[in-house]
Amino acid sequence: MTTSQRVPVLIVGGGGAGLTASMLLGTYGIESLLVSALPTTSILPKAHVLNQRAMEVFSDVGVADAIYARSTPGAQMSHTAWYLDVNGDQDAGRLIHKMECWDGGYTDPAWIAASPCRQANLPQIRLEPILRARAEDLNSGRVRFGHELLSLQQDARGVTATVRDLEGGTDYEVRADYLLGCDGGRTVGRLVGVQLDGQRDLMRSASVHITANLSPWLRDDDVLIRWIVHTRYGGAFSALVAMGPERWGPASEEWVFHMTYPPDLEPLFDTDEKAIAVMRERLGLPDLDIKVHLITRWRLEGLVAPATRVGRVFLLGDAAHRHPPTGGLGLNSAVHDAHNLCWKLAQVLRGTAGDALLDTYHPERFPAFARNMQRSIENALNHLELIEALGIKASITPEESRRNVRQLWEKGPEGDARREHVARAMASQSMEFKEHNVEFGFRCSSEAVVPDASPEPVAVDDMHVYQPDTRPGSPLPHAWVERAGTRVPLRQVAPPSSFTLIAGEDGAAWCAAAREAAARRGIELVTIRVGHTEGEWLDPRFAFLRVREFGREGAILVRPDRVIAWRSMGAAADPGRELGAAIDRILARAA
């Protein structure tokens, strides 16, 4: 074994969670070492939808522009649609329903108001090389693929890990203050005794990544995900997703064809040859010229870790939660896990916070794990409701099922009844494609948030409608602010590693108290006053005024992860004492 190495944070796993953690820690000035047993980044064309919150994090670490440059153009990912087959009889390829999805190509006013970042779409196979390059820029020589964690031991002061260089065949020891398990649960969870709990083997899916020219049979340039409804397979359905990379829409060069099936049909997919044959049959294109890149088989499951901290080891991403891809919550959740934890690690490692701050990771993220798992499962199962509404059943013949679907395009009472039934089932699909409050309406509740005794807002719609506010635990609302002719998002007035004190027009006392409290504690903090005509930053569209809730003499304290940690609705007799106590609580500092 070679000489041991010392690093503050050891990251195990080089996927979305691990690379995001590496980039964030590098941005915060914290040294880390990332090791991954895999030879390179992911070769899977999955986890392609990147929501607004994830893109905000990627903006913080300097990769958002590169992602947008390779992502699907907004106009070509604004809708999803359902079709009756692809090719075959005279009805094949007919549109059943088209629905605007996510931010509608960043045209939905609610999504524009929520964030300066639009949704993006870039499959993991193309996203991760961008993340890796940035992680290597920030951590030169400390992003190592082909290096496998063999074992770990903990003591009161840190973690000792044994890592093998798979190419060189040598082992070396790494001593770290903390270890992040971002390896999808392959090794770290097992070594620390954490097993994911939940629902397993709900359904199965085979995914075929191909290069093929499907443009003669497809329409609708604004559709990203095409749901293919079949009447021949007892209610089975497929999904056809454009993969670019240079062209999108029907002209896309690459595609992934997802085929979902119950466990008892596994013999139809147990070899690559069989999976390709089923894909050709479902497409209705037996002679299509294709190049197969990869075939993967996976099980739909909903699992969460009951514990995400074991001593000095933390679990993030798929190591902490796994759920169906419906809704696109998996990779995005992994990014949010890293965002929540890494600023806390930075404060502890700098000596400005107590170790107990790290205990707030689980209570703040576990509710999101559980909610995202449940939402993903419900999204997946809801597609079956649509199949039923179309009149497709395993108990009748394919001809009878097809006759039921054709009623959609027929005049008369039967057609009217079918269209009404299907319209309601289609409207319910918004639970997957317009779950804005699931993606953005999170609230953190832990000792790293100081409650202000205000009642929790009642959601207009807990799933679909995100309503920004400044109650402690909520994300900082988006607003464009101006200074000397420069307009920036409010969330970007401070560096990603900094706390931010945002006061009203007459909140100078809070700003002064915050600067003094930060200086005494050695923390990075930026103070600003925001108003329409007064303050360091101006609110030209009254966007912040509409949601700030506190008065001209009030203020909020925003954590580096852009979560509001404390709020005062107005002035205080002793702002220094009140704010100092709040910071000490948030950072788990001894009184």
N, C-alpha and C positions, 0 to 999 in steps of 0.2 A: 504494500500500500504506500502511495506517495505521501508527501508531507500534507498535513491538514491545512485547510483554508478557512479563513474567518470572514464572515459577512453578516451584516445586520439581519437581512431577510433572505431566506432560501425559498424560491418558488418552484414547486414541482408540477410540471405540466405546461405545455406551450400552446394551448388553445386560446379561445377568446378570453377566459378569465385570467389565465397566467400572463398572457401578453399585455392585457390591459393593466394588470397589477404592476408589471415591470415598467410600463410606460408611465403610470401614475407616480410610482415611487421615484423613478428617474426625474420626473418633472418636479417632485418635491425635494429633490436633492438627497434622497436616501439610497444608499448603495444596496443592490440586490444581486442575486445570482439565480438565473432560471435554468433548470435542467428538464429535459424531456426525453423519454426513452424512444420516442418516434424519430425517424431519421430526418424529417422535415415537417413543415406545417401540414395542415389537413389536406387530403386529396379528395375530400367529400364535397359535393356541390349542395350542401344543406345550409340551414341557419342563415338564410339570405336576407330576411327582412330586418332592417335596423330602425328601431323606433326613434322618436325625437329625443328622448332622454339619453339614449345611447349615443346618438350623434352629438349631443351637447358634451358628453364626456370625451368623445373623440376630437371634438373641437378644442377642448382644454389641453389635450396632449399633442395637438398639432398634426392630426392625420385626417381630419374631416374633409379638407379640400381634395386630397388624393382619393378618398373613398367616393366622393361625389363625382370626380372625374371619370371613374370606372363604373359607377352605379347606373342602373336603369334610369333613363330620363324620366322626370316626373310625369310627363304626359303619357308615358307608356307603362306606367304602373298605377294609374289612377282608378282602375276598375278590376273587378273579378267577375267571372261569368260562368254559367252552367250551360252545357250543350248536350244534345242527344247524340251520342257516339261522335265519331270523327269522319268515317267513311263507311259506305255500305249501301243501304237502300235510299229511296228518294228523300227520306226524312233525316238521314245522317248528317250531322253537322248543324242542325237547326238550333238556333238560340232559344233556350228556355227562359233565361233571366240574366240580366246584367246589373251589377250593383257597384256603386262608387265605394271604394275601399280606402281606409286610412285617411290621409289628408287630401285625397282626390287630386294628387299631383301638386300639393301645396296650394290648393285653391279654396279649401274649406276655411271659412273665417275663424271658426273656433280653434282650429289647429294652428293657423297663422298667429292668432293671439296668444297661443300657449307657449310658443318657442320660436327663436330665430332660426331653428334648424328644421328642415323638412325631413320626412322619412327618406330612407335610402334602401336600395336593394342591391346587394352584392354577395354572391354565394361565398361560403367560408373558404373555398378553394382559392378564391382571388382576394378575399379580405385579409386572411391571415398573413400572407407575404408582406402586405402593407404594414400591418401591425408589427411584424417581426423586424422589418427594416428600421422602423422608428424606435423600437425597443433596443436594437443594437446601437443606434445612434446615441441613445441616452445612457446605455450601459455597455460601453465598448468591451468586448471580450467576455461578457457575462451573460450571454444568451446562448445556451449550449444544447443543441439537438443531438440525439444519439448518446445521451448520458442518462443512465437509468438509476433511479433511487432503489437501493437494495434493502436498507434498514434505517431505522431511526431510534434514538433513545433520548429521553428528556430528563432534565433535572431542574432544579429551582431557578437556574440562571440561563438556560437555553436548550437548544436541540443539537444533538450530534448525529449527522447523517452520513451513511456510506453510499457513495455514488460510483457507478462503473462507466468508464468511457468505452462504449461498445465497439468502436472502431479500433482503438488502441489496445483494448483488453486489459486495461489497468483500473484499479480501484483507488479512490481517494476519499478523504474524510472532509466534511464540511461542518464547521461549527457556526451556528446561527442563533441570534436572539429569538427569532420566530420563524416558523415554517408555514407556508401557504400551500394547502393541498388543492391543486387546480387540475388534477389528472383524471377527471371523470369518474373518480371512485375506484380506479384500477388498483392503487397501491396504498395511498396515504390513509384513506378511511379504514381499510382493513388493519393497518399497522397500529392505529390508535383505537380500534375497537368500535367504530361507528358503522352501523348498518342502516341503509335507507329503508324507510317504512312506507307502505301504501299499497296501491293496486298494481298488480303485474299482469302482463299478457292479456290486456284488454282486447287487442286486435293485433294483426300482423300486417306488415307492409314490405313490398319489394320495390326498390327504386332503381331505375335503369338510366344512367347518364349517357346520352348519345349525341352524336353529330348527325343531323339529318335536315333535309329541306322539306319542311311541312307547310310551306307557304301556299301551295295549291289547294290545301284543304282547310286552311284556317282563315279567320277574318278578325276584325276588331283590333285595331292597332293599339288601343288604350288598355288592353287586358293583359295582366301579368300572369295570374293563375287561372287556368281553365279547368273547370270541374267537368269531367266526362261521365255522363249518366248512361248506364248500360241496362238494357232490358233482358239480356241473355244470361246473366250470371247470378240470378237470384237476389238482386238488389245491390250487387257490388258496384263501386264507383272508382274512378281513377282521377288523378290530377296531373295536368301537363303544365310544367312551369318553364318559362323562357329563361335561358341562361346566358344570352349574349354570345360572345363578349363584345363584339363590335356593333352588331345590329340587334334590335329588340323587336317586340311584337311578333307577328306571324313570320317575319323575315329572320328571326333569331337563328344563329348557326347551331347552337347547342340547346338541348332540352333535357329535363329530367321527367321521366314518366313514373309516377307513384301509383302502385296498385295495392289497394287495401283488401284484406281478405280475413275470414275467421280462421282460427287455428286448425280446424279440421280439413282445410284445403291446402295445408302445407305441402303435401306431395306434388301439387301443381307447380311449386316454386322452388323445390329443393335443389335444383341444379341451374346453372346459368342458362343452359340451352332451353330448359323448360320455361324459365322466366321470360326469355326473349320471345319464345313462341306465344306465350300468353299476351305479352305486350303487343305483338303484331296482330293477334286476334282481336284484342280490345280496340286497337286503332283501326281495324278493318283495312290494313295495308300490308298484306302478306309479302309483297315484293318490294317494300320500301328499302331503298339503299341507305344503310345506316353504318356508322362506326360506333361501336360500343366502347365507352371509356371505363365504366365501372358499374358493377351491380352490387347493391347492398341489401341486406335483409335485416329488418329491425322490428322490435315489438313496441306497441304503444303501451306505456305504463305511466303511472303517476306516483312518484316517490319523493319523499323529503327526509332529510337527516334530522333526527330528534335533537342532536347536539351539533353545533358547528364550531365549538371551541373545546379542545381537550388540552389543557395545560397551555403550552406555547404553540400549538398546532391549530390552524384554522382551515375550514373547508369552504370552498367557493365553487360556483358554477355547477356543472353536472356532478361534481363530488358531493354537493349538498342538496341537489334537487334535479329530478328528471321528469319530464312530462311530454305529452304529445306535441308535435310541431304546430298544430292548429292554433293560430293566433300569433305565432312567431315570438313567444315569450321566453324561450330557452336561452339563446345567446344574449339577448338583451338583459335578462336577469343576471347572467354571469358578469356582464359589464357593470351593472348596478351594484353587485356584491363587492367587486373590487373598489368601486368608487366610495362605497360606504366605509370599507375597512381601511383603505390605504392612508387616508389622511389621519386616521386615528393612530395607526402604526407610526407615522411620521412624528406626531406630537409626542408619543411615548418615547421613541428612540432619541428625540432631541432633549428629553428631560423636562419638557414643558407640561406634560400630563402624566397622571398616574396610570398604572397598568390596568386599573379597573375600568378605564375608558374602553378598553378592548372588550370588556364584558357586554357592552351595549350593541355589539355587532349582531348577536343572535336575536335579541328581542326586537331589534329594528328590521332585520331581514326575514326572520322566520314567518311572520304574517304574510309577507309578500310571496315567499316560497309556497305557502299553503294556498293562498288565493290564486296564484298563477297556475298551480297544479290543477286546482278544481276547475278553473276557467278553461284550461287547455282540454281537459277531459270532456267538459260540457260542449265545447266547440266541436270536438271530434264526433261525439255522439249525435249532435244536432243535425249533421249531414244525413243521418239515418231517418230523421223526421221528414226531411225533404223527399227522400226516396219513397217513403210511405205516402206522402201527399201526392206524389206523381202517380200513384197507383201501381207501383212496381212491387211485386211480392214473390217470394220464393215458392209460395203455395199454388201459384197459377202458372200457366205456360208463358214463355217469352212473348208469344203472339198476343196473348191477353194483356200482358203488361204494356206492350207497345201500343195496343189499341187504347189503353187508358191514357198514356202520355199524349197520343195524338189528339185527344179531346181538347188539349190546350189551344189548338189551332182550328177548332171546329165551332161553328155557330150553333146556337140552341141552348136549352137548359142544362144539358150535361156538360157542355163546354164551359158555360158560365160558372157552374158549380166547381168544376175542376180548376179553372183559373182563379177563383176566389180562394180555394183551399191552398193552391200552390203559392199564391201571392202572400198569404199570411206566413206560410212556411219560409218563403224567401226572405220576408222582412225580418224574421228571427235570425237569419244568418248575420245580421249586423252585430250580433254578440261576438263574432270573431273578427269582423273587419272594421268595426267602429267602437272598439272598447277603449275609448280614450281615457276614461277615468281609471281603468285598470292599469294602463301604461303610465299615466301621469299623476293620478290622484292619490298617490301613496301618502301616508302620514307616519312619521317616526315617533315612537313612544318609548322612552328609556331615560336613564339618568343623564344622558347627554342632551336632553331637551328640558328646558325649564317651563313648566305649564304656567299659564297666566289666568287660570280659573274661568276662562271664557267657555261657553258651551260649544260642543263640537257641532259644526255646521251640518244641516240635514241635506243630503245630496238630492238634487232633482232627479237624477238617475244614477245609481251607484256604479253602473257598468259603463254607460255611454258618455255621460256629460261631465267633463272636468271643469270645476269651478275654482279658479285660483283665489287664494286668500293668504293672509300673513299670520295666521295662527301658528304658534310654536309647534314644530313637527312637520309643517307643510313645506313643499318646495318653494323656493323664491319665485314669485310670479314674474313673467316676462314683460318687459317694457323697453321701448327704445328711449334712450336719454341722449342729450346733446351737451357738448362743451366746446366752445370756441369753434363752432361749425362742424365738429366731428360727432357723428351719431353712432352709438354702439349699443348692444344689448346691455341691460342693467347688470346681468350676471357676469359681464366681462369687464366691469370697471376695476375689479381687483384681480390679482394673479390667482391661478387655480389653487395655490397652496395657502392662500390667505383667508383669514376671517374678514368679514365686512360688516361695519356698523353703518346702517342706512337710516338717517334721521329725516324728520320733516324740515320744513323751511326754517323753523325757529328752534331746531334741536341742537344748537351749537354746544350746549352744556353736555349733552350725551357724547358728542364727538370728542370733546376735550377729555371727558372721563374715560372714554374708551382708549384713547391714545395713551393716557397715563397708566391705565390698568394693563394694557398690552406691554408697555415698556417695562413695567415692574415684573411681569411674568415671562418676558422674553419671547412673546408670540408675535407672529406677523399679523398685522391688522390694518386695514384701510378704512378710513371714515369718509363718508360723503353726506351732504344734505341734498335732497331732491325736491324740487318744486317747479311750478310752471314758469315763474319769473324770478324766483329766488333760489339760491343754493349753488353749490359747485357744479352740479349737473341739472340741466333743465328737462322738464317733462313736456315736450312739445305737443303731444297728442292727449295729455291727461291720462295716459294708459296706466301709469303707476298710481295716480290719485284714485282712479276708479276701484282699485283693489287693495290699496295699502291699509285701510281700516283705521290706522292710528292717526292722531292729530298732528298739527304743525309742530308741537313740542315733543312728540313721541319718537320712538325709534325701534328698530329690530336689529338683532345680531344674527348674522348668517354664517354658517359653518363653511369650511372649504368645499364640502360636497353640495353646497347650495341649498342646504336645509336650514330653515329658520329655527334657531335654537332658543331665542329669548325675545320677548316683546314688551315694550311699555307703551301704553296708549297715550301717555302725555308726559309731562315733566315730573321730576322727583325731587324731594327735599335734599337728598344726598345721592346724586347720580353715581358718583365714584364708588360708594359703598355698595349700592344695589348692583351695579354692573360687575364690579369685582367679584361679588358673591356668586353671580350668575356664571361668570367665566370659570371660577374655581369648581363649581358644580359640574359644568359641562365637561371640563377636562379632568375630572376626578382628582383634583389637587387637594392636598391636606389643607385644612383651614389655617 
